[in-house]
Amino acid sequence: MEQMIFIQTGTGVDLHGQNINEASKRAVTNAIHSNSMPGIQGALPDQDLNNMKVNVKLGIPGDMEHLDEGKIKQLIPYGTVTVEKLDGGLITTSGVYLSDQEDKNDLMYIVNAVVEVGY
């Protein structure tokens, strides 16, 4: 990324099912959901949203190899998206095991996201 314009952060949790993809999607959605970028198009080369570069960094607490990067990239509607998987986040007890929620155990996965936007 030649020029970073801003950074957004978020957290996502999967309480049941121990699904790292669900926690990661929720973290990215949390990071970008409450933001508006009214001046971004004018700041990009050729004032084109497709020239935007987005780097998504995910702090993942295990099961990193199960992350579907394509599903994460689909959450970003414009530009070129890259996904970095980093050690991070947290696995802790949810305090409950629910077989009908596809739980494998009583753990919940917490993922942290950083979404960097620039060109």
C-alpha positions as CSV (number, residue, x, y, z in Angstrom):
1,M,0.0,0.0,0.0
2,E,1.6,3.3,-1.1
3,Q,-0.6,5.6,0.9
4,M,-2.8,4.6,3.9
5,I,-5.8,6.8,4.4
6,F,-7.4,5.3,7.5
7,I,-7.7,2.2,9.7
8,Q,-10.8,0.6,11.2
9,T,-10.8,-2.0,14.0
10,G,-13.4,-4.5,15.1
11,T,-14.1,-7.6,17.2
12,G,-16.1,-10.7,16.3
13,V,-17.2,-13.6,18.4
14,D,-18.6,-17.1,17.6
15,L,-20.3,-18.3,20.8
16,H,-21.3,-21.6,19.4
17,G,-19.9,-24.0,16.8
18,Q,-16.3,-22.9,17.2
19,N,-16.3,-21.5,13.7
20,I,-13.3,-19.2,13.0
21,N,-15.0,-18.0,9.7
22,E,-18.0,-16.7,11.6
23,A,-15.9,-14.9,14.2
24,S,-13.7,-13.4,11.5
25,K,-16.6,-12.2,9.3
26,R,-18.2,-10.6,12.4
27,A,-14.9,-8.8,13.3
28,V,-14.6,-7.3,9.8
29,T,-18.3,-6.4,9.7
30,N,-17.9,-4.7,13.1
31,A,-14.9,-2.8,11.8
32,I,-16.6,-1.4,8.7
33,H,-20.2,-1.3,9.7
34,S,-20.4,2.1,11.3
35,N,-18.2,4.0,8.9
36,S,-18.8,6.3,6.0
37,M,-16.1,7.5,3.7
38,P,-17.5,10.4,1.8
39,G,-14.1,11.7,0.7
40,I,-12.5,8.5,-0.2
41,Q,-13.2,8.5,-3.9
42,G,-11.6,11.9,-4.4
43,A,-8.5,10.7,-2.6
44,L,-7.9,7.7,-4.8
45,P,-5.9,7.6,-8.0
46,D,-8.2,8.6,-10.9
47,Q,-11.0,9.1,-8.3
48,D,-11.9,5.4,-8.9
49,L,-13.1,3.2,-6.0
50,N,-11.5,0.2,-7.8
51,N,-8.1,1.7,-7.2
52,M,-8.6,1.4,-3.4
53,K,-6.5,-1.1,-1.6
54,V,-7.8,-2.8,1.5
55,N,-5.7,-4.9,3.8
56,V,-7.6,-7.0,6.4
57,K,-5.5,-8.2,9.3
58,L,-7.1,-10.8,11.5
59,G,-5.9,-11.8,14.9
60,I,-7.0,-15.5,15.0
61,P,-6.8,-17.7,18.1
62,G,-6.1,-21.1,16.4
63,D,-7.7,-22.9,13.5
64,M,-6.1,-20.3,11.2
65,E,-5.8,-22.9,8.4
66,H,-9.7,-23.1,8.3
67,L,-10.2,-19.5,7.4
68,D,-11.9,-19.0,4.1
69,E,-10.2,-15.8,2.8
70,G,-12.6,-15.6,-0.1
71,K,-15.5,-15.1,2.3
72,I,-13.6,-12.3,4.1
73,K,-12.8,-10.6,0.8
74,Q,-16.5,-10.6,-0.2
75,L,-17.3,-8.3,2.7
76,I,-15.3,-5.5,1.1
77,P,-17.3,-4.2,-2.0
78,Y,-14.5,-2.2,-3.8
79,G,-10.8,-2.3,-4.6
80,T,-8.2,-4.9,-4.2
81,V,-8.4,-6.9,-0.9
82,T,-5.7,-8.8,0.9
83,V,-6.1,-10.8,4.0
84,E,-3.4,-11.3,6.6
85,K,-3.8,-14.1,9.2
86,L,-2.0,-13.3,12.5
87,D,-1.8,-15.1,15.8
88,G,-4.1,-13.3,18.2
89,G,-7.7,-13.2,19.5
90,L,-8.9,-15.4,22.3
91,I,-10.4,-18.8,22.9
92,T,-12.3,-19.0,26.2
93,T,-15.3,-20.8,27.7
94,S,-18.7,-19.7,26.8
95,G,-20.0,-21.5,29.9
96,V,-22.4,-23.6,27.9
97,Y,-22.4,-26.5,25.4
98,L,-25.4,-26.7,23.0
99,S,-25.4,-29.7,20.6
100,D,-28.2,-28.2,18.6
101,Q,-26.0,-25.2,17.9
102,E,-23.3,-27.5,16.4
103,D,-21.0,-27.0,19.5
104,K,-18.0,-29.3,19.6
105,N,-17.2,-28.1,23.1
106,D,-18.0,-25.1,25.4
107,L,-15.5,-22.7,23.8
108,M,-16.1,-19.4,22.1
109,Y,-13.7,-17.9,19.5
110,I,-12.9,-14.2,19.6
111,V,-11.2,-12.6,16.5
112,N,-9.8,-9.1,16.2
113,A,-9.8,-7.3,12.9
114,V,-7.8,-4.3,11.5
115,V,-9.0,-3.0,8.2
116,E,-6.5,-0.7,6.5
117,V,-7.7,1.4,3.5
118,G,-5.6,3.3,1.1
119,Y,-4.1,3.0,-2.4
